[in-house]
């Protein structure tokens, strides 16, 4: 066993561990875990993992598809599926298993970590950072100013494996089937942009990208959109998107900006309605295709996402801690990724920021202004940009370069070291 001492700004971390053997038996089976259960999207239980050995971390397109033009795209009506099928992956017919009769995908469950059953999610006082302090139940969510610790996550190659599948980096690094990895990456890419285009207005908003979902909310007059016709309101006229979307926050006239704000408001409504039930948003048969894709990607990546979800859930279970996502993906495709990878419960839409136009330093600044100087900020990522910004702002940085790094993070969270 190895013991490592971390000195983060304002807190100490002692981490120690040993790495377990693989999570799989054979090529395609996920050991003896219960089969994937899509009954709900809540983080209730995860596969058990042993402690992992690790070293210090602080030092260191566009898919075109038919666009919905219905005069009424309320969440109830939007669930109608689109017909498309990946050429190399025929849609699987529903099977008699429980997941064929339920709405969503769920990671493989297992008993909770020993010694942690008594931890009850709820509000705790400002002095409850001390280990061993019993938490009490209070359903009221904390205000931004009450947050004690903010975990700022990168998305690609940190929480999810996506881009490295397309480039072949993941398969070459971890000894996986490169053709299978690329095929799954292309399949997921197709689903991401299909969802973004057909459900989340990406055809309209691609050139009008925002950092945050509420950045144009001040232009929204609160009009009832239940019968609003997004397809015929003139938003995509020649004088619209192409010439008016000059940059984030600087656009055209009042009427056009109101139409833009309507679209972002509808995106927010759809996200909040389906964040725990993306299968209902996709509809059948695409839902079955999505379930198949999620299973195959988890097998290929050795349950990478499941381990990330465990860490996210541990943070969410704390009353005065919060997960924030800062990604270089444009906002609408980022929301599509979050939904398809089952991260909706981990990240309220208000906690998702796109750094495509402004860069991560600007986003980090926005996050720190929002939650205040009293909060402690921990950055989790795989890239040089977030690490550089974290060091510049004296924020602890936790590097994720392999699945054991996520296991180590979960262990540190379970032991209240983070």
C-alpha positions as CSV (number, residue, x, y, z in Angstrom):
1,X,0.0,0.0,0.0
2,X,1.1,3.5,-0.7
3,X,0.2,6.7,1.1
4,X,0.3,10.1,-0.5
5,X,-0.1,13.5,1.2
6,X,-1.9,16.3,-0.6
7,X,-1.9,19.9,0.6
8,X,-4.7,21.7,-1.2
9,X,-5.6,25.3,-0.5
10,X,-7.6,25.2,2.7
11,X,-7.7,21.4,3.1
12,X,-5.5,18.3,3.5
13,X,-6.0,15.0,1.6
14,X,-4.6,11.7,2.6
15,X,-5.0,9.0,-0.1
16,X,-3.9,5.4,-0.1
17,X,-4.9,2.3,-1.9
18,X,-4.4,-0.8,-4.0
19,X,-5.7,-1.5,-7.5
20,X,-8.2,-4.3,-8.2
21,X,-8.3,-6.6,-11.2
22,X,-10.5,-6.0,-14.2
23,X,-14.3,-5.6,-14.1
24,X,-15.0,-8.0,-16.9
25,X,-15.0,-11.7,-17.4
26,X,-14.3,-12.6,-21.0
27,X,-14.7,-10.2,-23.9
28,X,-18.3,-8.9,-23.6
29,X,-19.6,-9.8,-20.1
30,X,-19.6,-7.3,-17.3
31,X,-18.5,-9.7,-14.5
32,X,-21.4,-10.7,-12.4
33,X,-23.1,-7.4,-12.2
34,X,-26.9,-7.1,-12.6
35,X,-27.7,-6.3,-16.2
36,X,-28.2,-2.7,-17.1
37,X,-31.6,-1.5,-15.8
38,X,-33.0,1.6,-17.5
39,X,-35.9,1.9,-15.1
40,X,-34.8,5.3,-13.8
41,X,-31.9,7.8,-14.2
42,X,-31.3,8.4,-10.5
43,X,-27.9,7.5,-9.0
44,X,-28.9,4.8,-6.5
45,X,-26.1,2.2,-6.5
46,X,-23.0,1.3,-8.5
47,X,-20.7,-1.6,-9.0
48,X,-18.4,-2.0,-6.0
49,X,-14.7,-1.1,-6.6
50,X,-11.7,-1.7,-4.4
51,X,-9.4,1.1,-3.5
52,X,-7.0,2.3,-6.2
53,X,-3.3,3.3,-6.0
54,X,-2.6,6.7,-7.4
55,X,-0.1,9.6,-7.4
56,X,-0.5,13.3,-6.8
57,X,-2.8,15.1,-9.1
58,X,-2.4,18.8,-8.3
59,X,1.2,19.0,-9.7
60,X,1.3,18.0,-12.5
61,X,-20.1,17.7,-38.1
62,X,-22.7,18.3,-38.0
63,X,-25.3,15.6,-38.7
64,X,-28.2,16.8,-40.8
65,X,-31.6,15.4,-40.1
66,X,-35.2,16.3,-40.5
67,X,-36.1,19.3,-38.4
68,X,-39.3,19.5,-36.4
69,X,-41.5,22.3,-37.6
70,X,-44.6,21.5,-35.8
71,X,-46.6,24.4,-34.5
72,X,-46.7,22.8,-31.1
73,X,-43.5,21.2,-29.8
74,X,-44.4,21.0,-26.1
75,X,-42.6,18.3,-24.1
76,X,-45.6,16.1,-24.5
77,X,-45.7,16.3,-28.2
78,X,-41.9,16.2,-28.8
79,X,-41.6,12.5,-27.8
80,X,-42.6,11.4,-31.3
81,X,-39.6,9.5,-32.7
82,X,-37.6,10.3,-35.9
83,X,-36.9,7.4,-38.3
84,X,-33.2,6.8,-38.7
85,X,-31.0,3.9,-38.5
86,X,-27.2,3.5,-38.3
87,X,-26.1,1.5,-41.4
88,X,-23.7,-0.7,-39.4
89,X,-25.9,-1.1,-36.4
90,X,-29.4,-2.3,-37.1
91,X,-32.0,-1.5,-34.4
92,X,-32.3,-4.2,-31.9
93,X,-35.8,-5.6,-31.4
94,X,-37.1,-5.2,-27.9
95,X,-36.5,-8.2,-25.7
96,X,-38.5,-9.5,-22.7
97,X,-36.1,-8.0,-20.2
98,X,-37.4,-5.2,-17.9
99,X,-35.5,-2.5,-19.8
100,X,-37.6,-3.0,-22.9
101,X,-40.6,-1.8,-20.9
102,X,-39.1,1.1,-19.1
103,X,-38.0,4.6,-20.0
104,X,-34.3,4.9,-19.4
105,X,-30.8,3.4,-19.0
106,X,-29.3,2.8,-15.6
107,X,-25.7,1.7,-14.6
108,X,-25.2,-1.7,-13.1
109,X,-26.2,-1.7,-9.4
110,X,-24.4,-3.1,-6.4
111,X,-24.5,-2.8,-2.6
112,X,-23.3,0.6,-1.2
113,X,-19.8,0.9,0.0
114,X,-19.4,-0.6,3.5
115,X,-19.5,2.0,6.3
116,X,-21.3,4.5,4.1
117,X,-24.9,3.4,4.5
118,X,-25.6,5.7,7.4
119,X,-24.8,8.8,5.3
120,X,-28.1,10.5,4.6
121,X,-28.2,13.2,1.8
122,X,-29.3,16.5,3.2
123,X,-28.3,20.0,4.3
124,X,-25.5,20.4,6.8
125,X,-24.2,23.4,8.6
126,X,-21.1,25.3,7.6
127,X,-19.0,23.4,10.2
128,X,-20.0,20.0,8.8
129,X,-16.9,19.7,6.7
130,X,-15.4,17.9,9.7
131,X,-15.3,14.2,9.1
132,X,-17.8,12.1,11.2
133,X,-20.4,14.9,11.5
134,X,-23.8,13.4,11.2
135,X,-25.9,14.9,8.3
136,X,-29.5,15.8,8.8
137,X,-32.3,15.7,6.3
138,X,-33.5,19.0,4.8
139,X,-35.0,18.9,1.3
140,X,-34.4,22.6,0.7
141,X,-31.6,23.1,-1.9
142,X,-28.8,25.5,-0.8
143,X,-28.5,28.9,-2.4
144,X,-25.5,29.5,-4.6
145,X,-24.0,31.6,-1.7
146,X,-24.4,28.6,0.6
147,X,-22.3,26.2,-1.5
148,X,-19.1,25.2,0.3
149,X,-17.4,23.2,-2.4
150,X,-17.7,23.4,-6.2
151,X,-16.4,20.6,-8.4
152,X,-15.7,21.9,-11.9
153,X,-15.7,19.0,-14.4
154,X,-14.4,18.7,-18.0
155,X,-16.7,16.5,-20.2
156,X,-14.9,14.7,-23.0
157,X,-12.3,12.1,-22.0
158,X,-13.0,12.9,-18.3
159,X,-16.6,11.9,-17.7
160,X,-17.3,10.4,-21.1
161,X,-15.2,8.7,-23.7
162,X,-16.1,10.1,-27.1
163,X,-13.5,12.0,-29.1
164,X,-10.7,9.6,-28.4
165,X,-12.9,6.8,-29.9
166,X,-13.1,8.7,-33.2
167,X,-9.3,9.4,-33.3
168,X,-8.3,5.9,-32.2
169,X,-6.4,7.3,-29.2
170,X,-8.5,5.3,-26.7
171,X,-8.1,2.0,-28.5
172,X,-4.4,2.3,-29.0
173,X,-3.8,3.4,-25.4
174,X,-5.9,0.8,-23.7
175,X,-5.5,-2.1,-26.2
176,X,-9.0,-2.1,-27.6
177,X,-10.4,-3.0,-31.0
178,X,-9.8,0.1,-33.0
179,X,-12.4,-0.6,-35.7
180,X,-15.0,-1.2,-33.0
181,X,-14.0,1.9,-31.1
182,X,-14.3,4.1,-34.2
183,X,-17.6,2.5,-35.2
184,X,-19.1,3.2,-31.7
185,X,-17.7,6.7,-31.8
186,X,-19.4,7.5,-35.1
187,X,-22.6,5.9,-34.0
188,X,-22.7,8.1,-30.9
189,X,-21.7,11.2,-32.9
190,X,-24.7,10.5,-35.2
191,X,-27.0,10.3,-32.2
192,X,-25.7,13.4,-30.6
193,X,-26.2,15.6,-33.6
194,X,-29.5,14.0,-34.6
195,X,-30.8,14.8,-31.1
196,X,-29.3,18.3,-31.2
197,X,-30.8,19.1,-34.6
198,X,-34.2,17.5,-34.3
199,X,-35.1,18.3,-30.7
200,X,-32.8,21.1,-29.5
201,X,-32.9,23.6,-32.4
202,X,-29.2,23.2,-33.3
203,X,-30.0,24.0,-36.9
204,X,-31.1,27.4,-35.7
205,X,-28.6,27.9,-32.8
206,X,-25.3,26.6,-34.2
207,X,-24.2,30.1,-35.3
208,X,-25.8,31.7,-32.2
209,X,-24.0,29.7,-29.5
210,X,-24.2,30.9,-25.9
211,X,-22.0,30.2,-22.9
212,X,-25.0,29.5,-20.6
213,X,-28.6,28.6,-21.2
214,X,-29.8,31.8,-19.6
215,X,-27.5,34.2,-21.4
216,X,-30.3,35.6,-23.6
217,X,-33.1,35.2,-21.1
218,X,-33.4,38.9,-20.6
219,X,-34.8,39.1,-24.2
220,X,-37.6,36.7,-23.4
221,X,-40.9,38.4,-22.8
222,X,-42.4,35.3,-21.2
223,X,-44.9,34.6,-24.0
224,X,-46.8,31.3,-23.8
225,X,-45.0,28.9,-26.3
226,X,-47.5,26.0,-26.2
227,X,-48.9,26.9,-29.6
228,X,-45.9,28.8,-30.9
229,X,-44.7,27.8,-34.4
230,X,-41.0,27.8,-34.4
231,X,-40.8,26.6,-37.9
232,X,-42.5,29.6,-39.5
233,X,-41.6,32.5,-37.2
234,X,-38.9,33.8,-39.7
235,X,-36.0,33.2,-37.4
236,X,-33.9,31.6,-40.2
237,X,-34.6,34.3,-42.8
238,X,-31.6,35.6,-44.8
239,X,-31.4,38.6,-42.5
240,X,-31.5,36.3,-39.5
241,X,-28.9,33.9,-38.2
242,X,-26.1,34.3,-40.8
243,X,-25.7,38.1,-40.5
244,X,-27.0,38.8,-37.0
245,X,-25.1,36.2,-34.9
246,X,-21.8,38.1,-34.8
247,X,-20.7,36.8,-31.5
248,X,-21.9,35.6,-28.1
249,X,-24.2,38.2,-26.6
250,X,-24.1,40.6,-29.6
251,X,-26.9,40.0,-32.1
252,X,-29.7,41.6,-34.0
253,X,-32.9,43.4,-33.4
254,X,-35.3,43.1,-30.5
255,X,-37.8,40.9,-32.4
256,X,-35.2,38.5,-33.6
257,X,-33.5,38.3,-30.2
258,X,-36.9,37.5,-28.6
259,X,-37.2,34.6,-31.1
260,X,-33.7,33.4,-30.1
261,X,-34.6,33.6,-26.4
262,X,-37.7,31.6,-27.1
263,X,-35.6,28.8,-28.5
264,X,-33.2,28.7,-25.6
265,X,-36.2,28.7,-23.2
266,X,-37.7,25.7,-25.0
267,X,-34.4,23.9,-24.9
268,X,-34.3,24.4,-21.2
269,X,-37.8,23.1,-20.8
270,X,-37.0,20.0,-22.9
271,X,-33.8,19.3,-20.9
272,X,-35.6,19.6,-17.6
273,X,-38.5,17.4,-18.7
274,X,-36.3,14.6,-20.1
275,X,-33.1,14.8,-18.2
276,X,-34.0,11.6,-16.3
277,X,-35.9,10.0,-19.2
278,X,-34.0,10.6,-22.5
279,X,-35.5,7.3,-23.8
280,X,-38.9,9.0,-23.7
281,X,-37.5,11.9,-25.7
282,X,-35.9,9.6,-28.3
283,X,-39.0,7.4,-28.7
284,X,-39.0,3.9,-30.1
285,X,-37.1,2.4,-32.0
286,X,-34.3,4.9,-31.5
287,X,-34.6,4.3,-27.7
288,X,-33.6,0.6,-28.2
289,X,-30.7,1.6,-30.4
290,X,-29.5,4.1,-27.8
291,X,-29.7,1.4,-25.1
292,X,-27.7,-1.0,-27.2
293,X,-25.1,1.7,-27.9
294,X,-24.7,2.6,-24.2
295,X,-24.2,-1.1,-23.3
296,X,-21.5,-1.6,-26.0
297,X,-19.7,1.6,-25.1
298,X,-19.6,0.6,-21.4
299,X,-18.1,-2.8,-22.3
300,X,-15.5,-1.2,-24.6
301,X,-14.5,1.4,-22.0
302,X,-14.5,-0.9,-19.0
303,X,-17.4,0.9,-17.3
304,X,-15.6,4.3,-17.5
305,X,-18.9,6.2,-17.4
306,X,-20.3,4.1,-14.6
307,X,-17.3,5.0,-12.4
308,X,-17.6,8.7,-13.3
309,X,-21.3,8.6,-12.4
310,X,-20.4,7.1,-9.0
311,X,-18.1,10.1,-8.2
312,X,-20.8,12.6,-9.5
313,X,-23.4,10.9,-7.3
314,X,-21.2,11.1,-4.2
315,X,-20.8,14.8,-4.7
316,X,-24.5,15.3,-5.4
317,X,-25.4,13.5,-2.2
318,X,-23.6,16.2,-0.2
319,X,-25.9,19.1,0.8
320,X,-23.5,22.0,0.2
321,X,-21.5,20.7,-2.7
322,X,-22.2,21.0,-6.4
323,X,-21.1,19.6,-9.8
324,X,-20.5,22.2,-12.6
325,X,-19.6,21.3,-16.2
326,X,-17.3,23.4,-18.3
327,X,-16.8,22.0,-21.8
328,X,-15.3,23.1,-25.1
329,X,-18.3,21.6,-26.9
330,X,-20.9,24.1,-28.1
331,X,-23.8,24.4,-25.7
332,X,-26.5,22.6,-27.6
333,X,-24.4,19.5,-28.6
334,X,-23.1,19.5,-25.0
335,X,-26.6,19.3,-23.7
336,X,-27.3,16.5,-26.2
337,X,-24.2,14.6,-24.9
338,X,-25.2,15.1,-21.3
339,X,-28.7,13.6,-22.0
340,X,-27.5,10.7,-24.1
341,X,-24.8,9.7,-21.6
342,X,-27.3,9.9,-18.7
343,X,-25.7,12.8,-16.9
344,X,-28.9,14.9,-16.5
345,X,-29.3,14.1,-12.8
346,X,-25.7,15.1,-12.1
347,X,-25.8,18.5,-13.9
348,X,-28.8,20.9,-13.6
349,X,-28.9,22.8,-16.9
350,X,-27.9,26.0,-15.0
351,X,-24.6,24.3,-14.1
352,X,-23.5,23.7,-17.7
353,X,-21.2,26.1,-19.4
354,X,-19.7,26.1,-22.9
355,X,-16.2,27.4,-23.4
356,X,-16.3,27.2,-27.2
357,X,-16.1,31.0,-27.7
358,X,-14.8,32.4,-24.5
359,X,-12.3,29.7,-23.3
360,X,-12.3,27.9,-20.0
361,X,-10.7,30.7,-17.9
362,X,-13.6,33.0,-18.6
363,X,-16.1,30.2,-17.7
364,X,-14.1,29.5,-14.5
365,X,-14.4,33.2,-13.6
366,X,-18.1,33.1,-14.1
367,X,-18.5,30.1,-11.9
368,X,-16.4,31.6,-9.1
369,X,-18.4,34.9,-9.3
370,X,-21.6,32.9,-9.1
371,X,-20.7,30.8,-6.0
372,X,-18.4,33.4,-4.3
373,X,-15.0,33.4,-2.8
374,X,-16.0,31.4,0.3
375,X,-16.4,28.3,-1.7
376,X,-13.6,25.9,-2.4
377,X,-13.2,25.0,-6.1
378,X,-11.8,21.6,-7.3
379,X,-11.2,21.1,-11.0
380,X,-11.4,17.6,-12.5
381,X,-10.2,17.1,-16.1
382,X,-7.8,15.5,-18.5
383,X,-6.6,18.5,-20.5
384,X,-3.9,21.1,-20.3
385,X,-6.2,24.0,-20.5
386,X,-8.3,23.3,-17.4
387,X,-5.1,22.4,-15.5
388,X,-3.4,25.6,-16.5
389,X,-6.4,27.7,-15.5
390,X,-6.8,25.8,-12.2
391,X,-3.2,26.5,-11.2
392,X,-3.5,30.1,-12.2
393,X,-6.6,30.5,-10.0
394,X,-5.1,28.4,-7.2
395,X,-7.8,25.7,-7.6
396,X,-6.8,22.1,-6.8
397,X,-6.7,20.0,-10.0
398,X,-7.5,16.3,-10.2
399,X,-6.2,14.7,-13.4
400,X,-8.2,11.9,-15.0
401,X,-6.2,10.0,-17.6
402,X,-7.5,6.4,-16.9
403,X,-10.4,4.7,-15.2
404,X,-8.3,4.1,-11.9
405,X,-8.1,7.9,-11.6
406,X,-11.9,8.0,-11.3
407,X,-11.8,5.1,-8.9
408,X,-9.3,7.0,-6.8
409,X,-11.6,10.1,-6.9
410,X,-14.6,8.1,-5.7
411,X,-12.5,6.7,-2.9
412,X,-11.3,10.1,-1.8
413,X,-14.9,11.4,-1.9
414,X,-16.2,8.4,0.1
415,X,-13.6,8.9,2.8
416,X,-14.4,12.7,2.9
417,X,-10.9,13.6,1.9
418,X,-12.3,15.9,-0.8
